[in-house]
Amino acid sequence: MAKKTLRLILGDQLNADHSWFQSVDPNRIYLMAEMRQETDYVKHHIQKVVAFFLSMRNFAEQLRSKGHQVRYYQIDDPNNPHSLESLIKQSIKEYQADKFEYLMPDEYRLDKQLGDIANNLALAAECFDTEHFYTERDELKRFFTGKKQLVMESFYRMMRKKHQILMVGNQPEGGQWNYDKSNRKKWKGDPPIPPEKKFHHKVSQVLEALNRADVSTFGNIDPGNFNWPCSRQESQSLLTYFCTRLLPHFGDFQDAMHTEEKFLFHSRLSFALNSKMLSPKEVIVSVLDTYYQKPEAVSISQAEGFIRQILGWREYMRGIYWMEMPDYSEKNALDNHNKLPDFFWTGNTRMNCLKSSIGQSLEDAYAHHIQRLMIIGNFALLLQVDPAAVDAWYLGVYIDAIEWVEMPNTRGMSQFADGGVVATKPYISSANYIHKMSDYCTGCHYDHRQKTGDKACPFNALYWNFLDEKQEYFQNNHRMAMMLNLLRKKSPEELAALKARAQEILLDPDKF
């Protein structure tokens, strides 16, 4: 009698090109499940849950169409045990499996849980790489061993050399490693934004199943017109659209924000990437092909600006996560403990930048990186919110948020809770930066130029109050020296007025 193998596929492991699937064997059973364990560990946006479940269902059907045997549990299946351990043991018994195999999880909690389960099974178990990332889990840690400081730029240059991306021999193509200074333009309506690439999923069946299972979510969704790619084919079509229509201006405006354009020239590929329907390699190859085939349309600063996000930042954050966990999840270097304002769940605030960015997040389960960092994250840090609350909100609200990528970006870069592991200084600003990079300040209830008084933008007083309260912590940080010098030049009267305004905001941010 042939031996049977049970193979587990998690919801963010939808890699159709994985070596597992290159041959069909009737004695291999692929196990997939929509579980309360995963819907409930943090409260998720409804679009995030729907996107994962619809993509998982499409992936299961794709495997079946190729002849693979798949056991799939939907969320409302009465036989669904809703926990990994029970699911695996139940399936081993059902199929009389002789071996259990799984793909390396990308979240620490699941890695530990599956490792413990595998070690306690009364049969052989084996773990395989997901064959997705450019780097191994510990590659960043090995690269920085013996070096005084973690710097993303040095890691990024190593990656460029190692994988020969935008390189001429051992030198960067174009003579520069980084075109970040060219990537900070404010979008004022020109060039025009191409028509959005849309997907029109009818998701009432998934919503009905979630309702029957009594899964608690938040945010909005259109049941008849769900607008995210949920299959490999759709993900590839979005990649093609990005390269041909958006990439020519991506780099210039990647930090820009605008009230009437949610996506600007951003790719919206992050969900497809983080669920592994697309690989980072094929994304970068597509960008490079477009750049080399259409140099008159796509300059090197556009291509490099995007590649840096994938080859540099994405791989860097993953390396930080595995280097620092599990202690990373408890870090709170600035000792911040305030609660998250209620308007993070409603978007109900008179601050136009936050109303737009949070409102968009609740409406679309999406905001681009500058909205997340310099509007929402900036405000949370200036409010001195507990980083655990910020983590939970970001992890729940965004369709692409999986802990390995969310936590280093939020607790590290955005909230400086790691004390400088990811960023050398906190990403904070007054209203001036927001006015410079967006049109949010136009028509806002508050005046970005005023620092005190009822019409003063809350970002201004909170900014100076934060610097004053945290100046002892940052006194030896050379990157904060200019800001702290400006703080010290303020008269006692001006500082007192700023702090009084800040305390009013801190006392009840939901009034603003």
N, C-alpha and C positions, 0 to 999 in steps of 0.2 A: 504493500500500500504506500502510495507516494506521500511524502511529508508535506504538511501544509504550513504556510507562513502567513501570519497576520501583519499587515503593514498599516501603521497609523499615519494619517495626513491631517495636519492642523489647518485651521482656516486661513493662515497667512503663509501656506506652503503650496501654493497653486502653480507650481513650476512644471508646465507640460513637457519641457525639454529635459527634465531630470532623467538620469540614467535608469532609474527605477522603471520607467514607463516605455523603455525602448524595445522590450520584448514582452510577449503575452504568455502567461503561465496560469493554467486553470487552478493550480494549487496555491496561488497567491491571492489573498483577499485584502482589498484596500478598505480601510475603515475610516469613515468620516462622520462627524456628528456636530449638530448645533446644540450647544450645552448651556444650561443655566449657570454652570460654573463660570463660563466666559461672558455671559450677558450681565452677570450680577456682581462681579468683583469690583467694578466701578460702574456708576450710572452712565450709560452711553447715549449719544445722539441717535435718534431713530434711524437716520440715514446711514450711520456707520453700521449698525446691526443689519439693516436690510442689504447694504452693499456686500458685506461679508457673506451673508447667507445666500444671496442670489448668485454671487460669484462661486461659492462652494458648490451649489447645486449645478451650475453650468459646468464646472470642472468635473464633477462626478459623472455627468452625462457624457462629457467628452471622453473620459476614460472608458465608460461602457461602450461607446460607439467604436472604440478601437479594440474591443474584445476583453478588456479587463473586468474582473469580478469586483464589484463595489458594494459594500454594506453601508448604507447612508441612513442616519437617524435625523429626522426633522425635529424641530424644537417641541412640537406638540405630539410627537409619537408616544403613546402610553408605555412603550417598552424602552424608552430612552432613559437611562439611569442618571444622566446629567452631571456625572463626575467622571474624570478620566480613569481613575482606578477601577470603578465599577464597570465602566464601559469596556475597558480592555479585558478584564477578567470574564465578563459576560460573553464577549465575542470570542475569546479563546475557547471557552467551553462550547459555544454554539457551533464553531467550525472545527473543533477538535484540533486546534493548531499546535504544531510542534515547535514553532519559533515565533518570537515577537520582534518586529523591527520598527524603528521610528526615525524620523528626520530630526536633526539637532534643532531644538526650539531656540527662538531668538529672545525670549523673555526669561529672566532669571528664575522666576517662580515656577514656570513650566519646565524649565531645564532640571530644576531640583526635584520637582514632583515626578517627572517621567523617569529620572535617574533612580529615584527611590522605588518607584513601581517596578521598573525593570530588574532592579537588584533583588526584589522580593518575589519574583515570579518563579514558579517551579518548572521553568523551561528556559531554553536559550533565548537571550535577548541581545540585540545589536543596534547601535546608533550610527546613522549615516549623515554626511554633510548635505546641506540643502543645495549645494552647487549654484549658489546665487551671488554671493559677494565677491569682490575682488580680493579681499583680505581674509586671513584666518582670524579667529576670535582674538588670539593673543599677539597678533602681528604688530599692532601699535605699541603694546607694552614692550615687546622685544626691541622695537625700533628706538624707543626713548630710554631704554635701560642705559644708565651711566650719563645721561644728559641732564643738565641742570633744570631745564624747564620744558614743559609741553608746549609746542607751538605748531598750530595747524599748518602753517605755510611750509615748514620744513618737511612735515609728513606728506603734504600735497606734492612737493617737488620730488620727493622720493618716489611717489606713486607715478608721477608723470614719466620719470626716467625708467622705472621698472617695467611699465607697460607700454613705453614708447608712444605716448599720446601727446600730440602737438609738440613734437621734438624734432630737431635736426641734429642728428648725432647725440651729443650730450648737452646740447644747448636748447633753450626754449624757442619754438618757432615764433618769429616776429620780434625776437630779442627781449621779450619781457615774460616773466613767469606769471604775472598777475595783472589783469586790466581792471581791477576793482575801482580805481579812480575814474574810469570811464563809465561805470555802472551806477551813477547816482543822479541821473537827470530827472527832473520833475516833468510829468506828462501833462501837457496843456491842451490836449485834443488833437495833436498832430505828431506823428502819423496816425491815421485812423485805425481803430481796432477792427480786425477782420471779424466777420460774423462768427458767432460762437459755434464750436463743434458740439452738437447736442446728441443725447441718447434719450430714447423715449420708452423706457421700461414701464410696463404695467405691473405693479408690485402688490396688488390687493391680496393675493394668495399668501404671500409672506407676511403681510400685516395681519391678516386674519389668524394665521398660525401663532404669531407673537401675542395677539390678543387672547387666544385660547390658552396659551401658556402663561398668561398674566405677567409678561416681561415688562418691567418698568423702564421707560426711556424718557428723553426730553427732546426738544427741538421740533422742527416742522418737516413735513414731507408731502409731496404730491403723488398720491397712489397711482395716478394714470400717466405720469410723465416724469419718472425718476431719471435724473440726468447724470449718471456716472457710468463709466465703462465697467462691465461686470463679466467679461470674458476676455480671453487672450486676443481674439480677433478684434474686439472693440478697442482694447488697449493698444493694439498695433495701429489701428486706424487713427487713434488720438495722437500717437507718436508721430505718424506721418503728417497729420494736420499741424502739429506743433512745429515740426522742422520746416515745412513749406510756408506756413502763414505767420507764425509768431516769432520763430527764432531770429529772423532778420532784425528785430528790434528788442529782443529779450534783454540783452546785456545793458543797453542804454537805460532801460526803464525798470530794471528788476527791483529797485528800491522805492519806486514811485507808488503813490496811493491816490485814489480818486473816488469820489462819492458815487459817480454814475457808472463806473467800470469795476466790477468785482474782481475780474481775472486779469485785466490788462493783457500783457504778453506772456503771462505765466502758463506753464504747460498743463497743469492739473494731472500730471502723471504720477503723483506721489502715492495715491492709493493703489494703482496698478503695480508700481514698483514694490511697495511694502507688503502687498499680498503675493508678490512674486509672479504675477501674470506676465510681467515684463522683467527682464534682467538688466542690471545697470550696464552691462557690456553692450547689449544690443541698442540701448538708448544712446550711449556714447558713440557707437559705430554709426548710428543714423545721423547724429549731429555732425560728426566728422565728414560723412559722405556728403551731406548737404553743404557744408562749409567748403570742401574741396571742389565739388561740382559746380557750385554757384558762388564763387568768390565775390562777384559783383553785387550779390544780394546779402551775403552773410559775411561780415567782417570778423576778424579774429577775436575782437573784444566781445562780440555776441556769443561766439562758440565757446571761448574760454570761460566766460562768465557762467555759462550753464554747466560746462564740464566740471568746473571747480565745485559746484554744489553736489554733484554725484560722486566723482572720483575723490574729491577732497573731503568736503564736509560730511557727507553721508557715511563714508567709511570711517572717518575720524570719530564721529559720534558713537558709532557702534563699538569701536575700539575702546573709547573712554568708558562706555557702559560696562563692558566685560572686565576691564581693568579695575574698576572701582566698586562694582557690586559685590556683596549686598549692602555694604556700609553707606554707599552713595545715597540710597533712598532715605537715610536718616539725617543727612547733612543739613545744617541750618546755621551757617557761619555768622550771619548777621543777626541772629537771635530775633527773627521776626515772628510775631504770633497773632497779628490781627486777622479778623475774619474776612472772607471774600464778600464784597458787596452783593446784595440781592440782585442788582441790575445785571450781573454776569449771567443770570438765568432768564432775564427778560429783555435786556437791551434798553430798558426804560431809564435813560439819563439824558440830561440836557447838553452834555459834552458831545459834540457832533462826531468827533473822531472815534470815541468809544461806542456811541450809538450805532455808527456805520459798521465798525469792525466786529463788535459783539453781535449786532443784529444780523450781519451777514453770516457769522459763524453759526448762529441758531437757525438761520434760514437754509443754509447750504452745507453745513458741516465743514466749512472751508473758510480760511483766510490765508493770504500769502505771508511769507516769512517776516516781512517788515511790519505788517499789521499785528502779527503775533508777538514780535519782539519789541517794537518801538511804540506801539499804542497800548495793547492789552497788557503785555508783560511789564512794560515800563511803568504803567499806572499801578499795577499790583505791587511792584517793588517799592515805588514811592509811597504807597499806602502801608508798606511793611507787613504784607499779608504772609501768613504761615505758608512756607513753600509746599507743604504737603497738600494744602487746599488748592494751591495753584496747579500742582501736578495733577490732582484728581480731575480738575476742570478741563485742563488741556487734553488729558488722556481720554476723557469722555466725549468732548465736543467735536474733535476733528476726525474726519473719516480716515485719515492716514495715520492716526496716532496709535503706535504700538510702543510699549514701554522702552524698548532699546533705543528708539530714536526720540521719543518724547521727553524722557527724563533728563538726559544730558542737555538737551536744548532748553528745557524749562528750568529745572532746578540748578543747572549749571550756567548756561549762557544768559538766560533771561533774568533769573532771580539771584545770581551770584551766591547761592546757598552753599556751593561747594568750596567757597573761599578762594576761588581763582584757579581751579583745575582746568576749566574750559576757557574762561575769559580772563584777561589780565586786569580788567576793570569792569565795573558794572555798566550795563547798557541802560543808562538813564539819560533823560533830556528834559528840558523845559519845553514850553509850547513852540519855541522858535524852530526847532527841528521839524516838528509836525507841520508847521506852516511852510517851511522850506520844501518839504517833500510831498505835499498833498494840497488838495483844495478843501480839506475838512474845516479849516478855520473860517472860511468864507461862509457867512450866514449862520455861524454858531451863536448860541445864546451868550457865550463868553468871549471876551476880547483877549486874543493871544498876546497882545502888547502889555496888558495890565497885569501887575503882580499882586496887588492887594485891592480890596474893595469887592462889592457884590458881583461885579461884572468881570473880575479877573479870572483868567483861565486857571483852574485848579492845579494844572501841571506845574505852574510857575512857583507857587508857594510851597507845594509839596517837594519840589526839586531842591530848593534851598534848605528846607527843613530836614530833608534826608541827609544832605551833605553835613549839616550842622550836627545832627544826632549821631552820624556814623564817622565823623572826622577822626576820632581817635583810632578807629579800626583801620582807616586808610592813610594815616599820617606818613607811613613809610612806603606808600605805593607811588612811584614816580609818575605813573600815568594819570594819577589823580591830582598831582601837584598844582596844575593850572587852575582847576576848579576850586580847590581848597584855598588857593591864594585869592581868588575872586571873592570867595566867602568871607575871608578875613578882612577884606577891604570894605565890607559893608559896615555902615554905622550901627551902633547898638540899637538905635531907634528903628532903622529900616529892617534889621534882622528880627527885632521883636514883632514888628507889624507882619512880616512874612510868616513867622512862626505862629502868631495868633490866627492868621488866616488858615494856615495848614492844620492847626488843631481843630478848627471848626469843621474842616473837611474830614479829618480823621475820625472825629466824633460820630459823624453820620454821613458817610459818602453817598448814601442813597438819596439824600436831599439834593444832590447836584446832578 
